[in-house]
Amino acid sequence: MVKIISCLLIFFNLYSCSTVSSVGAVLGNASTSTRGFSASIDDTFLMTKIITKISGVELKNFTNITVSVSHGHVLLAGNVESQNKRLELMKEVWKIEGVKKVYNEMYLGSSQTFSERADDLLFETRIKNRLLFESGIYSNNYSVDVVNGNVYVMGTASNFDEKTKLENFLREMKDIKKLITIVSLPKKDSK
């Protein structure tokens, strides 16, 4: 448990200004998520390992890559400068124990400008807020990333109705130009 908390603190020190509130939010969200507390912590730990591993790859701008994890499924989205770098990132992620599947949404191209990143962040916040207030969709079940104006939603729906409602709700948003959903359903216990 100490190892997990240490990794969370390191991760949030790298990516957040308010470590304590971020760790508290992750722990709080994990307890109310469909995937459960243990799976949420496992995914966060795996994400930390992935970010640590790929930060060793020499990129022009590491902040152009976003990482999302759900049940060992990894989404890599963003811009990389060459096909070789994209391939190197993919190979590094596949080396990590616990990675079950990798979704490659990395595009060849130049770094985003500060303005483009800010636009993506604002759009991501708007989508998260819309999901937060939509009845029947449990926003804690999903991660939302916006890269280059493309929207990526990854997570586990509580049931088929929630998955359908989420996908329909997102498709109705006229300001989303490209939507990629990677949403699974909870596995049934076999008895």
Secondary structure, 3 states (H helix, E strand, C coil): CHHHHHHHHHHHHHHCCCHHHHHHHHHHHHHHCCCHHHHHHHHHHHHHHHHHHHCCCCCCCHHHEEEEEECCEEEEEEEECCHHHHHHHHHHHHCCCCCCEEEEEEEECCCCCHHHHHHHHHHHHHHHHHHHCCCCCCHHHEEEEEECCEEEEEEECCCHHHHHHHHHHHHCCCCCCEEEEEEECCCCCCC
